[in-house]
C-alpha cells in the first residue's frame, strides 16, 4: 500500500500564483499573490476541514481570524464518504484545506484534482507515528490518531501553524487560542487516566464496532480485545472473526461491549447475545455528536466515551470540569 505523503502539498491555482513552503513542515509561507487575492475579497482566509474533529479544532483556534467550513457533516463517516458537487466547489473556494491523513480520506485526492486551482493541503497528523492495524497483514496505518488526547494536541499545534501561515497578522491570537486549548486537553488527559484507573483490572478490555480505539486503549491502559471489522467501516466481518470475539468475551468475562454512532450495531448486538455480555452504550469515533448530545466538541466526545466505557466496565467516571465549563457526556 502506498503511504500518504508526510508533508503538506499544494495544487496549482494559477500559473502566476505559487505557494512557497518553509523548511519546517506545516510552517507556511504564503505567496504574495495569494495574500493579495484574499485581501481583494475583503474577508479573512477561508479554511476547509475534512472531519468534524478537525473542523472544531480549526474553529476554536482560528476564532475571527479565519472562516472555517467543514466538509463532512456531523455523523458523516470519513471512511466511506462520497463527495458531492458542492464539495468540489467548497475546495475551489478555500484558501487552505486541513485533513487527517493516513488513508482516512481516500476520496480527497480525486476531489482536489476535480476542483482544480492551488491551495495548501495540510495533513494535521504530520509528525505522528501511526500504529498498524491487525488486518490486511498489518500493512495499513491506523488513521484514528485523534483518539489519543496527546496525539490530538499535535493536531492542534499543526492546525495553529497552518492557520498562522494564512493569517500571519493573527499569530499572537492563534498562539493564545491554541495554548488555551492545549491546557484543557492536558487536563482532560489526566482526567481520563484517573477515570480509567477505577475499572477493575479484569475488565480493562474493549470490544467496539470497528478498530477505532487502539490509540485510546494504548494511551489509557486498556486492551482492544477485538472488533468485528477492521480499520475502515467499509470492511466486512468474517464468521471466524465474530466467533473468535465471542469466545474471547466469554473467556475474559468482560461485562459490556460498545456500538459506535457511525457503524451498524447489529454485529456487536449479535456478539453480545452469543457471549452473554451487555451493550454498554454508544461511542463516538469517526465523527463528533450532534448539538445537545454532549459530544458535539472533541472534549465532550472524549468525556462521553470515557464515562460510557468506564461506568459500563465497572469503574466510576464523573463529569470533567475545566475553565468553568462542566462536561457531563456519557451514558453510564
C-alpha positions as protocol buffer text, in pm:
chain_id: "A"
residue {
  index: 1
  type: UNK
  ca { x: 0 y: 0 z: 0 }
}
residue {
  index: 2
  type: UNK
  ca { x: 134 y: 339 z: -90 }
}
residue {
  index: 3
  type: UNK
  ca { x: 178 y: 554 z: 216 }
}
residue {
  index: 4
  type: UNK
  ca { x: 42 y: 908 z: 209 }
}
residue {
  index: 5
  type: UNK
  ca { x: 285 y: 1196 z: 191 }
}
residue {
  index: 6
  type: UNK
  ca { x: 415 y: 1311 z: 526 }
}
residue {
  index: 7
  type: UNK
  ca { x: 435 y: 1671 z: 410 }
}
residue {
  index: 8
  type: UNK
  ca { x: 186 y: 1939 z: 318 }
}
residue {
  index: 9
  type: UNK
  ca { x: 107 y: 1971 z: -51 }
}
residue {
  index: 10
  type: UNK
  ca { x: -21 y: 2241 z: -282 }
}
residue {
  index: 11
  type: UNK
  ca { x: -209 y: 2213 z: -610 }
}
residue {
  index: 12
  type: UNK
  ca { x: -198 y: 2464 z: -894 }
}
residue {
  index: 13
  type: UNK
  ca { x: -442 y: 2753 z: -868 }
}
residue {
  index: 14
  type: UNK
  ca { x: -284 y: 2968 z: -1140 }
}
residue {
  index: 15
  type: UNK
  ca { x: 42 y: 2985 z: -1327 }
}
residue {
  index: 16
  type: UNK
  ca { x: 142 y: 3310 z: -1161 }
}
residue {
  index: 17
  type: UNK
  ca { x: 42 y: 3234 z: -805 }
}
residue {
  index: 18
  type: UNK
  ca { x: 271 y: 2990 z: -627 }
}
residue {
  index: 19
  type: UNK
  ca { x: 295 y: 2870 z: -271 }
}
residue {
  index: 20
  type: UNK
  ca { x: 636 y: 2866 z: -103 }
}
residue {
  index: 21
  type: UNK
  ca { x: 694 y: 2625 z: 180 }
}
residue {
  index: 22
  type: UNK
  ca { x: 922 y: 2684 z: 475 }
}
residue {
  index: 23
  type: UNK
  ca { x: 1190 y: 2430 z: 565 }
}
residue {
  index: 24
  type: UNK
  ca { x: 989 y: 2302 z: 863 }
}
residue {
  index: 25
  type: UNK
  ca { x: 674 y: 2107 z: 758 }
}
residue {
  index: 26
  type: UNK
  ca { x: 349 y: 2296 z: 817 }
}
residue {
  index: 27
  type: UNK
  ca { x: 518 y: 2634 z: 862 }
}
residue {
  index: 28
  type: UNK
  ca { x: 368 y: 2806 z: 561 }
}
residue {
  index: 29
  type: UNK
  ca { x: 497 y: 3100 z: 364 }
}
residue {
  index: 30
  type: UNK
  ca { x: 201 y: 3206 z: 153 }
}
residue {
  index: 31
  type: UNK
  ca { x: 275 y: 3378 z: -177 }
}
residue {
  index: 32
  type: UNK
  ca { x: 213 y: 3749 z: -206 }
}
residue {
  index: 33
  type: UNK
  ca { x: -24 y: 3672 z: -493 }
}
residue {
  index: 34
  type: UNK
  ca { x: -242 y: 3451 z: -277 }
}
residue {
  index: 35
  type: UNK
  ca { x: -249 y: 3705 z: 6 }
}
residue {
  index: 36
  type: UNK
  ca { x: -347 y: 3975 z: -244 }
}
residue {
  index: 37
  type: UNK
  ca { x: -638 y: 3761 z: -360 }
}
residue {
  index: 38
  type: UNK
  ca { x: -760 y: 3722 z: -2 }
}
residue {
  index: 39
  type: UNK
  ca { x: -719 y: 4095 z: 63 }
}
residue {
  index: 40
  type: UNK
  ca { x: -904 y: 4183 z: -256 }
}
residue {
  index: 41
  type: UNK
  ca { x: -1202 y: 3980 z: -141 }
}
residue {
  index: 42
  type: UNK
  ca { x: -1218 y: 4192 z: 171 }
}
residue {
  index: 43
  type: UNK
  ca { x: -1253 y: 3899 z: 406 }
}
residue {
  index: 44
  type: UNK
  ca { x: -1046 y: 3654 z: 607 }
}
residue {
  index: 45
  type: UNK
  ca { x: -883 y: 3335 z: 474 }
}
residue {
  index: 46
  type: UNK
  ca { x: -1127 y: 3054 z: 402 }
}
residue {
  index: 47
  type: UNK
  ca { x: -1035 y: 2723 z: 561 }
}
residue {
  index: 48
  type: UNK
  ca { x: -1193 y: 2390 z: 472 }
}
residue {
  index: 49
  type: UNK
  ca { x: -1153 y: 2094 z: 711 }
}
residue {
  index: 50
  type: UNK
  ca { x: -1248 y: 1736 z: 633 }
}
residue {
  index: 51
  type: UNK
  ca { x: -1363 y: 1575 z: 958 }
}
residue {
  index: 52
  type: UNK
  ca { x: -1575 y: 1721 z: 1235 }
}
residue {
  index: 53
  type: UNK
  ca { x: -1287 y: 1693 z: 1484 }
}
residue {
  index: 54
  type: UNK
  ca { x: -1054 y: 1898 z: 1264 }
}
residue {
  index: 55
  type: UNK
  ca { x: -1330 y: 2146 z: 1185 }
}
residue {
  index: 56
  type: UNK
  ca { x: -1392 y: 2210 z: 1554 }
}
residue {
  index: 57
  type: UNK
  ca { x: -1020 y: 2247 z: 1629 }
}
residue {
  index: 58
  type: UNK
  ca { x: -970 y: 2495 z: 1344 }
}
residue {
  index: 59
  type: UNK
  ca { x: -1276 y: 2693 z: 1451 }
}
residue {
  index: 60
  type: UNK
  ca { x: -1164 y: 2712 z: 1811 }
}
residue {
  index: 61
  type: UNK
  ca { x: -807 y: 2808 z: 1727 }
}
residue {
  index: 62
  type: UNK
  ca { x: -889 y: 3038 z: 1437 }
}
residue {
  index: 63
  type: UNK
  ca { x: -1155 y: 3246 z: 1607 }
}
residue {
  index: 64
  type: UNK
  ca { x: -1236 y: 3551 z: 1396 }
}
residue {
  index: 65
  type: UNK
  ca { x: -905 y: 3533 z: 1210 }
}
residue {
  index: 66
  type: UNK
  ca { x: -1031 y: 3276 z: 959 }
}
residue {
  index: 67
  type: UNK
  ca { x: -1357 y: 3142 z: 822 }
}
residue {
  index: 68
  type: UNK
  ca { x: -1382 y: 2766 z: 878 }
}
residue {
  index: 69
  type: UNK
  ca { x: -1611 y: 2527 z: 695 }
}
residue {
  index: 70
  type: UNK
  ca { x: -1643 y: 2154 z: 748 }
}
residue {
  index: 71
  type: UNK
  ca { x: -1661 y: 1914 z: 456 }
}
residue {
  index: 72
  type: UNK
  ca { x: -1819 y: 1618 z: 637 }
}
residue {
  index: 73
  type: UNK
  ca { x: -2145 y: 1668 z: 824 }
}
residue {
  index: 74
  type: UNK
  ca { x: -2194 y: 1561 z: 1183 }
}
residue {
  index: 75
  type: UNK
  ca { x: -2243 y: 1186 z: 1175 }
}
residue {
  index: 76
  type: UNK
  ca { x: -2062 y: 1155 z: 843 }
}
residue {
  index: 77
  type: UNK
  ca { x: -1827 y: 857 z: 806 }
}
residue {
  index: 78
  type: UNK
  ca { x: -1495 y: 966 z: 650 }
}
residue {
  index: 79
  type: UNK
  ca { x: -1408 y: 608 z: 554 }
}
residue {
  index: 80
  type: UNK
  ca { x: -1695 y: 572 z: 308 }
}
residue {
  index: 81
  type: UNK
  ca { x: -1790 y: 934 z: 235 }
}
residue {
  index: 82
  type: UNK
  ca { x: -1890 y: 1002 z: -124 }
}
residue {
  index: 83
  type: UNK
  ca { x: -1824 y: 1364 z: -227 }
}
residue {
  index: 84
  type: UNK
  ca { x: -2098 y: 1559 z: -400 }
}
residue {
  index: 85
  type: UNK
  ca { x: -2060 y: 1850 z: -648 }
}
residue {
  index: 86
  type: UNK
  ca { x: -2083 y: 2114 z: -375 }
}
residue {
  index: 87
  type: UNK
  ca { x: -1772 y: 1964 z: -213 }
}
residue {
  index: 88
  type: UNK
  ca { x: -1565 y: 2044 z: -522 }
}
residue {
  index: 89
  type: UNK
  ca { x: -1699 y: 2399 z: -506 }
}
residue {
  index: 90
  type: UNK
  ca { x: -1601 y: 2418 z: -140 }
}
residue {
  index: 91
  type: UNK
  ca { x: -1246 y: 2315 z: -231 }
}
residue {
  index: 92
  type: UNK
  ca { x: -1234 y: 2574 z: -510 }
}
residue {
  index: 93
  type: UNK
  ca { x: -1347 y: 2849 z: -273 }
}
residue {
  index: 94
  type: UNK
  ca { x: -1099 y: 2758 z: 0 }
}
residue {
  index: 95
  type: UNK
  ca { x: -757 y: 2908 z: 67 }
}
residue {
  index: 96
  type: UNK
  ca { x: -644 y: 2616 z: 286 }
}
residue {
  index: 97
  type: UNK
  ca { x: -755 y: 2255 z: 330 }
}
residue {
  index: 98
  type: UNK
  ca { x: -691 y: 2061 z: 652 }
}
residue {
  index: 99
  type: UNK
  ca { x: -717 y: 1682 z: 652 }
}
residue {
  index: 100
  type: UNK
  ca { x: -636 y: 1390 z: 880 }
}
residue {
  index: 101
  type: UNK
  ca { x: -429 y: 1167 z: 653 }
}
residue {
  index: 102
  type: UNK
  ca { x: -309 y: 806 z: 687 }
}
residue {
  index: 103
  type: UNK
  ca { x: -569 y: 696 z: 435 }
}
residue {
  index: 104
  type: UNK
  ca { x: -878 y: 815 z: 627 }
}
residue {
  index: 105
  type: UNK
  ca { x: -998 y: 1040 z: 344 }
}
residue {
  index: 106
  type: UNK
  ca { x: -923 y: 814 z: 49 }
}
residue {
  index: 107
  type: UNK
  ca { x: -1156 y: 1023 z: -169 }
}
residue {
  index: 108
  type: UNK
  ca { x: -978 y: 1355 z: -108 }
}
residue {
  index: 109
  type: UNK
  ca { x: -711 y: 1339 z: -379 }
}
residue {
  index: 110
  type: UNK
  ca { x: -969 y: 1286 z: -650 }
}
residue {
  index: 111
  type: UNK
  ca { x: -1186 y: 1563 z: -511 }
}
residue {
  index: 112
  type: UNK
  ca { x: -896 y: 1810 z: -506 }
}
residue {
  index: 113
  type: UNK
  ca { x: -796 y: 1721 z: -862 }
}
residue {
  index: 114
  type: UNK
  ca { x: -1153 y: 1772 z: -982 }
}
residue {
  index: 115
  type: UNK
  ca { x: -1172 y: 2110 z: -808 }
}
residue {
  index: 116
  type: UNK
  ca { x: -853 y: 2238 z: -971 }
}
residue {
  index: 117
  type: UNK
  ca { x: -673 y: 2551 z: -857 }
}
residue {
  index: 118
  type: UNK
  ca { x: -399 y: 2584 z: -598 }
}
residue {
  index: 119
  type: UNK
  ca { x: -412 y: 2593 z: -223 }
}
residue {
  index: 120
  type: UNK
  ca { x: -211 y: 2436 z: 62 }
}
residue {
  index: 121
  type: UNK
  ca { x: -337 y: 2092 z: 163 }
}
residue {
  index: 122
  type: UNK
  ca { x: -219 y: 2029 z: 519 }
}
residue {
  index: 123
  type: UNK
  ca { x: -211 y: 1693 z: 698 }
}
residue {
  index: 124
  type: UNK
  ca { x: -277 y: 1780 z: 1063 }
}
residue {
  index: 125
  type: UNK
  ca { x: -139 y: 1448 z: 1187 }
}
residue {
  index: 126
  type: UNK
  ca { x: 204 y: 1535 z: 1044 }
}
residue {
  index: 127
  type: UNK
  ca { x: 488 y: 1431 z: 1275 }
}
residue {
  index: 128
  type: UNK
  ca { x: 297 y: 1147 z: 1442 }
}
residue {
  index: 129
  type: UNK
  ca { x: 387 y: 780 z: 1405 }
}
residue {
  index: 130
  type: UNK
  ca { x: 90 y: 552 z: 1342 }
}
residue {
  index: 131
  type: UNK
  ca { x: 31 y: 205 z: 1470 }
}
residue {
  index: 132
  type: UNK
  ca { x: -60 y: -56 z: 1213 }
}
residue {
  index: 133
  type: UNK
  ca { x: -386 y: -248 z: 1207 }
}
residue {
  index: 134
  type: UNK
  ca { x: -414 y: -619 z: 1271 }
}
residue {
  index: 135
  type: UNK
  ca { x: -595 y: -657 z: 940 }
}
residue {
  index: 136
  type: UNK
  ca { x: -454 y: -691 z: 585 }
}
residue {
  index: 137
  type: UNK
  ca { x: -131 y: -832 z: 724 }
}
residue {
  index: 138
  type: UNK
  ca { x: -75 y: -529 z: 944 }
}
residue {
  index: 139
  type: UNK
  ca { x: 10 y: -314 z: 643 }
}
residue {
  index: 140
  type: UNK
  ca { x: -250 y: -41 z: 692 }
}
residue {
  index: 141
  type: UNK
  ca { x: -173 y: 256 z: 918 }
}
residue {
  index: 142
  type: UNK
  ca { x: -444 y: 322 z: 1172 }
}
residue {
  index: 143
  type: UNK
  ca { x: -577 y: 672 z: 1093 }
}
residue {
  index: 144
  type: UNK
  ca { x: -767 y: 723 z: 1420 }
}
residue {
  index: 145
  type: UNK
  ca { x: -482 y: 909 z: 1591 }
}
residue {
  index: 146
  type: UNK
  ca { x: -717 y: 1173 z: 1737 }
}
residue {
  index: 147
  type: UNK
  ca { x: -845 y: 913 z: 1984 }
}
residue {
  index: 148
  type: UNK
  ca { x: -525 y: 973 z: 2181 }
}
residue {
  index: 149
  type: UNK
  ca { x: -559 y: 1311 z: 2351 }
}
residue {
  index: 150
  type: UNK
  ca { x: -181 y: 1355 z: 2335 }
}
residue {
  index: 151
  type: UNK
  ca { x: -190 y: 1299 z: 1960 }
}
residue {
  index: 152
  type: UNK
  ca { x: -476 y: 1546 z: 1925 }
}
residue {
  index: 153
  type: UNK
  ca { x: -259 y: 1809 z: 2091 }
}
residue {
  index: 154
  type: UNK
  ca { x: -26 y: 1768 z: 1791 }
}
residue {
  index: 155
  type: UNK
  ca { x: -329 y: 1820 z: 1565 }
}
residue {
  index: 156
  type: UNK
  ca { x: -390 y: 2147 z: 1749 }
}
residue {
  index: 157
  type: UNK
  ca { x: -30 y: 2261 z: 1709 }
}
residue {
  index: 158
  type: UNK
  ca { x: -20 y: 2173 z: 1339 }
}
residue {
  index: 159
  type: UNK
  ca { x: -353 y: 2345 z: 1281 }
}
residue {
  index: 160
  type: UNK
  ca { x: -230 y: 2658 z: 1459 }
}
residue {
  index: 161
  type: UNK
  ca { x: 81 y: 2671 z: 1237 }
}
residue {
  index: 162
  type: UNK
  ca { x: -120 y: 2618 z: 920 }
}
residue {
  index: 163
  type: UNK
  ca { x: -363 y: 2895 z: 1012 }
}
residue {
  index: 164
  type: UNK
  ca { x: -77 y: 3127 z: 1101 }
}
residue {
  index: 165
  type: UNK
  ca { x: 62 y: 3078 z: 752 }
}
residue {
  index: 166
  type: UNK
  ca { x: -266 y: 3206 z: 610 }
}
residue {
  index: 167
  type: UNK
  ca { x: -323 y: 3482 z: 868 }
}
residue {
  index: 168
  type: UNK
  ca { x: 24 y: 3593 z: 987 }
}
residue {
  index: 169
  type: UNK
  ca { x: -111 y: 3912 z: 1146 }
}
residue {
  index: 170
  type: UNK
  ca { x: -314 y: 3691 z: 1379 }
}
residue {
  index: 171
  type: UNK
  ca { x: -21 y: 3485 z: 1505 }
}
residue {
  index: 172
  type: UNK
  ca { x: -48 y: 3605 z: 1865 }
}
residue {
  index: 173
  type: UNK
  ca { x: -422 y: 3534 z: 1875 }
}
residue {
  index: 174
  type: UNK
  ca { x: -375 y: 3190 z: 1723 }
}
residue {
  index: 175
  type: UNK
  ca { x: -96 y: 3111 z: 1969 }
}
residue {
  index: 176
  type: UNK
  ca { x: -314 y: 3215 z: 2264 }
}
residue {
  index: 177
  type: UNK
  ca { x: -615 y: 3018 z: 2145 }
}
residue {
  index: 178
  type: UNK
  ca { x: -406 y: 2707 z: 2081 }
}
residue {
  index: 179
  type: UNK
  ca { x: -236 y: 2737 z: 2421 }
}
residue {
  index: 180
  type: UNK
  ca { x: -572 y: 2759 z: 2599 }
}
residue {
  index: 181
  type: UNK
  ca { x: -696 y: 2457 z: 2406 }
}
residue {
  index: 182
  type: UNK
  ca { x: -377 y: 2263 z: 2485 }
}
residue {
  index: 183
  type: UNK
  ca { x: -419 y: 2337 z: 2857 }
}
residue {
  index: 184
  type: UNK
  ca { x: -772 y: 2200 z: 2850 }
}
residue {
  index: 185
  type: UNK
  ca { x: -662 y: 1890 z: 2660 }
}
residue {
  index: 186
  type: UNK
  ca { x: -384 y: 1820 z: 2909 }
}
residue {
  index: 187
  type: UNK
  ca { x: -633 y: 1844 z: 3195 }
}
residue {
  index: 188
  type: UNK
  ca { x: -868 y: 1617 z: 3001 }
}
residue {
  index: 189
  type: UNK
  ca { x: -594 y: 1358 z: 2952 }
}
residue {
  index: 190
  type: UNK
  ca { x: -526 y: 1350 z: 3326 }
}
residue {
  index: 191
  type: UNK
  ca { x: -899 y: 1310 z: 3398 }
}
residue {
  index: 192
  type: UNK
  ca { x: -926 y: 1015 z: 3157 }
}
residue {
  index: 193
  type: UNK
  ca { x: -627 y: 843 z: 3322 }
}
residue {
  index: 194
  type: UNK
  ca { x: -786 y: 885 z: 3664 }
}
residue {
  index: 195
  type: UNK
  ca { x: -1124 y: 760 z: 3542 }
}
residue {
  index: 196
  type: UNK
  ca { x: -995 y: 452 z: 3357 }
}
residue {
  index: 197
  type: UNK
  ca { x: -787 y: 355 z: 3663 }
}
residue {
  index: 198
  type: UNK
  ca { x: -1113 y: 289 z: 3850 }
}
residue {
  index: 199
  type: UNK
  ca { x: -1204 y: 0 z: 3617 }
}
residue {
  index: 200
  type: UNK
  ca { x: -1124 y: -339 z: 3776 }
}
residue {
  index: 201
  type: UNK
  ca { x: -818 y: -481 z: 3604 }
}
residue {
  index: 202
  type: UNK
  ca { x: -1004 y: -792 z: 3492 }
}
residue {
  index: 203
  type: UNK
  ca { x: -1244 y: -572 z: 3291 }
}
residue {
  index: 204
  type: UNK
  ca { x: -995 y: -348 z: 3111 }
}
residue {
  index: 205
  type: UNK
  ca { x: -1083 y: -475 z: 2765 }
}
residue {
  index: 206
  type: UNK
  ca { x: -1263 y: -306 z: 2477 }
}
residue {
  index: 207
  type: UNK
  ca { x: -1483 y: -460 z: 2211 }
}
residue {
  index: 208
  type: UNK
  ca { x: -1618 y: -200 z: 1969 }
}
residue {
  index: 209
  type: UNK
  ca { x: -1781 y: -196 z: 1628 }
}
residue {
  index: 210
  type: UNK
  ca { x: -1463 y: -123 z: 1430 }
}
residue {
  index: 211
  type: UNK
  ca { x: -1095 y: -84 z: 1504 }
}
residue {
  index: 212
  type: UNK
  ca { x: -1101 y: 284 z: 1602 }
}
residue {
  index: 213
  type: UNK
  ca { x: -993 y: 270 z: 1968 }
}
residue {
  index: 214
  type: UNK
  ca { x: -638 y: 133 z: 1956 }
}
residue {
  index: 215
  type: UNK
  ca { x: -483 y: 474 z: 2032 }
}
residue {
  index: 216
  type: UNK
  ca { x: -730 y: 539 z: 2314 }
}
residue {
  index: 217
  type: UNK
  ca { x: -663 y: 195 z: 2462 }
}
residue {
  index: 218
  type: UNK
  ca { x: -286 y: 229 z: 2430 }
}
residue {
  index: 219
  type: UNK
  ca { x: -288 y: 575 z: 2588 }
}
residue {
  index: 220
  type: UNK
  ca { x: -505 y: 487 z: 2886 }
}
residue {
  index: 221
  type: UNK
  ca { x: -417 y: 130 z: 2981 }
}
residue {
  index: 222
  type: UNK
  ca { x: -687 y: -71 z: 2809 }
}
residue {
  index: 223
  type: UNK
  ca { x: -663 y: -359 z: 2562 }
}
residue {
  index: 224
  type: UNK
  ca { x: -873 y: -391 z: 2249 }
}
residue {
  index: 225
  type: UNK
  ca { x: -996 y: -748 z: 2278 }
}
residue {
  index: 226
  type: UNK
  ca { x: -1145 y: -748 z: 1930 }
}
residue {
  index: 227
  type: UNK
  ca { x: -1354 y: -570 z: 1670 }
}
residue {
  index: 228
  type: UNK
  ca { x: -1576 y: -743 z: 1414 }
}
residue {
  index: 229
  type: UNK
  ca { x: -1445 y: -518 z: 1135 }
}
residue {
  index: 230
  type: UNK
  ca { x: -1107 y: -355 z: 1087 }
}
residue {
  index: 231
  type: UNK
  ca { x: -973 y: -3 z: 1045 }
}
residue {
  index: 232
  type: UNK
  ca { x: -1229 y: 102 z: 784 }
}
residue {
  index: 233
  type: UNK
  ca { x: -1604 y: 79 z: 821 }
}
residue {
  index: 234
  type: UNK
  ca { x: -1636 y: -47 z: 462 }
}
residue {
  index: 235
  type: UNK
  ca { x: -1482 y: -380 z: 558 }
}
residue {
  index: 236
  type: UNK
  ca { x: -1693 y: -689 z: 620 }
}
residue {
  index: 237
  type: UNK
  ca { x: -1668 y: -915 z: 922 }
}
residue {
  index: 238
  type: UNK
  ca { x: -1583 y: -1280 z: 875 }
}
residue {
  index: 239
  type: UNK
  ca { x: -1760 y: -1559 z: 1060 }
}
residue {
  index: 240
  type: UNK
  ca { x: -1426 y: -1665 z: 1205 }
}
residue {
  index: 241
  type: UNK
  ca { x: -1362 y: -1319 z: 1349 }
}
residue {
  index: 242
  type: UNK
  ca { x: -1704 y: -1300 z: 1509 }
}
residue {
  index: 243
  type: UNK
  ca { x: -1666 y: -1649 z: 1659 }
}
residue {
  index: 244
  type: UNK
  ca { x: -1324 y: -1562 z: 1798 }
}
residue {
  index: 245
  type: UNK
  ca { x: -1454 y: -1245 z: 1963 }
}
residue {
  index: 246
  type: UNK
  ca { x: -1746 y: -1436 z: 2116 }
}
residue {
  index: 247
  type: UNK
  ca { x: -1502 y: -1688 z: 2262 }
}
residue {
  index: 248
  type: UNK
  ca { x: -1272 y: -1414 z: 2394 }
}
residue {
  index: 249
  type: UNK
  ca { x: -1559 y: -1228 z: 2559 }
}
residue {
  index: 250
  type: UNK
  ca { x: -1671 y: -1548 z: 2730 }
}
residue {
  index: 251
  type: UNK
  ca { x: -1315 y: -1629 z: 2836 }
}
residue {
  index: 252
  type: UNK
  ca { x: -1244 y: -1287 z: 2988 }
}
residue {
  index: 253
  type: UNK
  ca { x: -1591 y: -1234 z: 3128 }
}
residue {
  index: 254
  type: UNK
  ca { x: -1598 y: -865 z: 3038 }
}
residue {
  index: 255
  type: UNK
  ca { x: -1942 y: -726 z: 3118 }
}
residue {
  index: 256
  type: UNK
  ca { x: -2002 y: -489 z: 2828 }
}
residue {
  index: 257
  type: UNK
  ca { x: -1941 y: -428 z: 2457 }
}
residue {
  index: 258
  type: UNK
  ca { x: -1985 y: -100 z: 2270 }
}
residue {
  index: 259
  type: UNK
  ca { x: -2151 y: 12 z: 1949 }
}
residue {
  index: 260
  type: UNK
  ca { x: -2049 y: 322 z: 1753 }
}
residue {
  index: 261
  type: UNK
  ca { x: -2258 y: 601 z: 1607 }
}
residue {
  index: 262
  type: UNK
  ca { x: -2128 y: 565 z: 1250 }
}
residue {
  index: 263
  type: UNK
  ca { x: -2137 y: 183 z: 1230 }
}
residue {
  index: 264
  type: UNK
  ca { x: -2428 y: -59 z: 1202 }
}
residue {
  index: 265
  type: UNK
  ca { x: -2477 y: -201 z: 1556 }
}
residue {
  index: 266
  type: UNK
  ca { x: -2608 y: -543 z: 1452 }
}
residue {
  index: 267
  type: UNK
  ca { x: -2275 y: -728 z: 1471 }
}
residue {
  index: 268
  type: UNK
  ca { x: -2198 y: -607 z: 1821 }
}
residue {
  index: 269
  type: UNK
  ca { x: -2552 y: -692 z: 1930 }
}
residue {
  index: 270
  type: UNK
  ca { x: -2506 y: -1042 z: 1790 }
}
residue {
  index: 271
  type: UNK
  ca { x: -2174 y: -1088 z: 1971 }
}
residue {
  index: 272
  type: UNK
  ca { x: -2331 y: -963 z: 2295 }
}
residue {
  index: 273
  type: UNK
  ca { x: -2623 y: -1202 z: 2260 }
}
residue {
  index: 274
  type: UNK
  ca { x: -2400 y: -1502 z: 2189 }
}
residue {
  index: 275
  type: UNK
  ca { x: -2144 y: -1423 z: 2459 }
}
residue {
  index: 276
  type: UNK
  ca { x: -2377 y: -1313 z: 2737 }
}
residue {
  index: 277
  type: UNK
  ca { x: -2230 y: -962 z: 2761 }
}
residue {
  index: 278
  type: UNK
  ca { x: -2444 y: -650 z: 2761 }
}
residue {
  index: 279
  type: UNK
  ca { x: -2431 y: -344 z: 2536 }
}
residue {
  index: 280
  type: UNK
  ca { x: -2252 y: -84 z: 2745 }
}
residue {
  index: 281
  type: UNK
  ca { x: -2352 y: 214 z: 2534 }
}
residue {
  index: 282
  type: UNK
  ca { x: -2275 y: 403 z: 2216 }
}
residue {
  index: 283
  type: UNK
  ca { x: -1934 y: 555 z: 2141 }
}
residue {
  index: 284
  type: UNK
  ca { x: -1829 y: 833 z: 1905 }
}
residue {
  index: 285
  type: UNK
  ca { x: -1526 y: 757 z: 1689 }
}
residue {
  index: 286
  type: UNK
  ca { x: -1523 y: 899 z: 1335 }
}
residue {
  index: 287
  type: UNK
  ca { x: -1750 y: 1198 z: 1398 }
}
residue {
  index: 288
  type: UNK
  ca { x: -1848 y: 1431 z: 1678 }
}
residue {
  index: 289
  type: UNK
  ca { x: -2204 y: 1422 z: 1800 }
}
residue {
  index: 290
  type: UNK
  ca { x: -2497 y: 1650 z: 1712 }
}
residue {
  index: 291
  type: UNK
  ca { x: -2588 y: 1954 z: 1921 }
}
residue {
  index: 292
  type: UNK
  ca { x: -2727 y: 1850 z: 2257 }
}
residue {
  index: 293
  type: UNK
  ca { x: -2554 y: 1510 z: 2256 }
}
residue {
  index: 294
  type: UNK
  ca { x: -2280 y: 1617 z: 2497 }
}
residue {
  index: 295
  type: UNK
  ca { x: -2030 y: 1501 z: 2233 }
}
residue {
  index: 296
  type: UNK
  ca { x: -2053 y: 1796 z: 1996 }
}
residue {
  index: 297
  type: UNK
  ca { x: -1695 y: 1901 z: 2078 }
}
residue {
  index: 298
  type: UNK
  ca { x: -1375 y: 1699 z: 2090 }
}
residue {
  index: 299
  type: UNK
  ca { x: -1353 y: 1736 z: 2468 }
}
residue {
  index: 300
  type: UNK
  ca { x: -1719 y: 1641 z: 2501 }
}
residue {
  index: 301
  type: UNK
  ca { x: -1667 y: 1336 z: 2278 }
}
residue {
  index: 302
  type: UNK
  ca { x: -1377 y: 1208 z: 2488 }
}
residue {
  index: 303
  type: UNK
  ca { x: -1572 y: 1269 z: 2809 }
}
residue {
  index: 304
  type: UNK
  ca { x: -1876 y: 1090 z: 2666 }
}
residue {
  index: 305
  type: UNK
  ca { x: -1671 y: 792 z: 2551 }
}
residue {
  index: 306
  type: UNK
  ca { x: -1477 y: 771 z: 2876 }
}
residue {
  index: 307
  type: UNK
  ca { x: -1781 y: 788 z: 3101 }
}
residue {
  index: 308
  type: UNK
  ca { x: -1961 y: 532 z: 2885 }
}
residue {
  index: 309
  type: UNK
  ca { x: -1666 y: 290 z: 2886 }
}
residue {
  index: 310
  type: UNK
  ca { x: -1565 y: 332 z: 3249 }
}
residue {
  index: 311
  type: UNK
  ca { x: -1911 y: 307 z: 3401 }
}
residue {
  index: 312
  type: UNK
  ca { x: -2008 y: 7 z: 3185 }
}
residue {
  index: 313
  type: UNK
  ca { x: -1689 y: -183 z: 3276 }
}
residue {
  index: 314
  type: UNK
  ca { x: -1734 y: -144 z: 3649 }
}
residue {
  index: 315
  type: UNK
  ca { x: -1548 y: 180 z: 3719 }
}
residue {
  index: 316
  type: UNK
  ca { x: -1667 y: 524 z: 3818 }
}
residue {
  index: 317
  type: UNK
  ca { x: -1633 y: 833 z: 3600 }
}
residue {
  index: 318
  type: UNK
  ca { x: -1796 y: 1160 z: 3691 }
}
residue {
  index: 319
  type: UNK
  ca { x: -1804 y: 1487 z: 3498 }
}
residue {
  index: 320
  type: UNK
  ca { x: -1499 y: 1674 z: 3370 }
}
residue {
  index: 321
  type: UNK
  ca { x: -1461 y: 2040 z: 3461 }
}
residue {
  index: 322
  type: UNK
  ca { x: -1219 y: 2294 z: 3321 }
}
residue {
  index: 323
  type: UNK
  ca { x: -1222 y: 2671 z: 3297 }
}
residue {
  index: 324
  type: UNK
  ca { x: -1570 y: 2699 z: 3443 }
}
residue {
  index: 325
  type: UNK
  ca { x: -1718 y: 2454 z: 3191 }
}
residue {
  index: 326
  type: UNK
  ca { x: -1860 y: 2119 z: 3302 }
}
residue {
  index: 327
  type: UNK
  ca { x: -1877 y: 1826 z: 3059 }
}
residue {
  index: 328
  type: UNK
  ca { x: -2121 y: 1555 z: 3159 }
}
residue {
  index: 329
  type: UNK
  ca { x: -2149 y: 1344 z: 2843 }
}
residue {
  index: 330
  type: UNK
  ca { x: -2173 y: 969 z: 2870 }
}
residue {
  index: 331
  type: UNK
  ca { x: -2431 y: 704 z: 2925 }
}
residue {
  index: 332
  type: UNK
  ca { x: -2310 y: 544 z: 3245 }
}
